[in-house]
Amino acid sequence: MRPGAHYKKGKGCLFRVWAPEKEAVELVLSGRGGPRVVPMKKDESGYFEVMVKGALPGQKYMYSVEGAEPRPDPASFYQPGGVHGASEVIDHSAFKWSDRGFKGIKTADMVIYELHAGVFTGKGTFEAAAGRIKHLKDMGINAVEVMPVAQFPGARNWGYDGAYLYAVQNTYGGTEGLKSFVNECHKNKIAVILDVVYNHLGPEGNYTGVYGPYFTSAYKTPWGDAVNYDGAWSGGVRDYIIENALYWLDEFHIDGLRLDAVHAIFDFSAKHILAEIKERVCDYAAKTGRIINVIAESDLNDSRIVRPVKQGGYGLDAQWADDFHHSLHSVLTGEKSGYYTDFGGTAQLVKVLRSPFVYDGIYSCFRKRRHGNSAVNIPACRFTVFSQNHDQTGNRAHGGRLISLAGEKKAKLAAAFTLMSPYVPLLFMGEEYGEAAPFLYFTSHNDEALIRGVREGRKKEFEGFMGALEPPDPQAEETFNKSKLSWNIEESGKKREMAAYYRELIKIRREAGCCRASYSTEENRGVIRVEIKNKTGVYCCVYNFGGSDRDAALPRGRWDVLLYSYGEGAGAKAAGRKIKISPYTAVILRRRKA
């Protein structure tokens, strides 16, 4: 039972809304002569429905629950006037797709690029973003992960304050804009992964409580009451979420979903909501012959998320592995505050290349308890890794990127370590050419109390290590504008060089078949040597995480240098079975065939 306003050409529009504990719901249609009120009929599952023959695309509507003030549809497909305005009927069948030949990409073959539609370009629209697809294709990127696009308050937001899970943000270009962007990506053989938020709804514009028990006080999250996945009337809530997942795949041809912060999803049902989402997505993929991936963000280091169902897992295709980032970041920056307390040293870098969780059941000083479980023997393609992303950049007080914190040399080392890892790599928009603009936290709420709360919350979050300094005002438009990418690659030799470096790294990664290859890893005095073997050849990556020149032994054979991360000279040539490598650099070699 997919909720919402379903336009059927020649028949009218079927309006469906879930309100299981309510006695009456009326459809309120906007019109020139004033609103028209239409009673709705309730079924045994708690859904109210009515078919209106004269309701065409463009029709504005709301619902009145038991005579109360009309509110927008919680499953609205479009909110042209924002989160407090009327919902609008749209015709999903009107868009003309031209992507029939594209069936998706397996995680093992992906190089993912995370972007925010509002700051990816100066205009901040899907149409403008489509103009950058050629750049991504030329780089070798074949999957784009779009931060949440569900309708949020105002014109600028990270997207995790979405209040209408089925409506595409109006300021980005709405339904047509997103479909056009996906269509263009598919024409260039690029998959689109959509970041979706199923652990909470944004506080402003969230009227679900008017309709039914979408939330429960049985569990608490950082955003308040948890989504009701296992309490009374939870069946309708689960339908709302599962149908939303299928909605993006069906109506927008999305190739994968990134589920935000699943550690804040509480469900003690016999079948966990994550497992049910994956099961339904698998059914849809089998029916349509498409490759569709479900990827989770989790803070739990719990391999159950990606373990097969027959092994007691949820069977998701991949999950983010934060320990990879934390280990790499702490070594390159020397940071030891917050969760970085648990990280530092090349021994952890070696461990994280062998298995994605550093904390796999061992004691965490930061958490003051044991954390995680083992991910040994789980395929590497089940884990997504990164040297930076929206969270790790934007949740810094001043949104500093790695290149700004550690410099170009270390940023290039991080790129090689990430892209040549056995896992699925994710790049954060702009890192591929050395973007220096920060990625800040920004909002455009209308509720003054909420605005004050967000401002004070940000100040409190960073007061421990910022002293008298304050983070930029999230509500200020300037904060948003500072986060926009510069795209001045051709004007800067450094940026052209960085882009060429990333392009070559991605090319080598593809040749080495990293996700499907076998790895062996050794470490000596801050130098990590990684041997990568696949059916077509043997590669060797040497990383110097130390502050001085090092001589590194190479495996048997004759080796050619494919790429040196920084400068020329000492690290550019291998002599026999040894190579001299400069501080904070990487060298990638390939063994000559006999």
Order of alpha helices (4+ residues) and beta strands (2+ residues): beta-beta-beta-beta-beta-beta-beta-beta-beta-alpha-alpha-beta-beta-beta-alpha-beta-alpha-beta-beta-alpha-beta-alpha-beta-beta-alpha-alpha-beta-beta-beta-alpha-alpha-alpha-beta-alpha-alpha-alpha-beta-beta-beta-beta-beta-beta-beta-beta
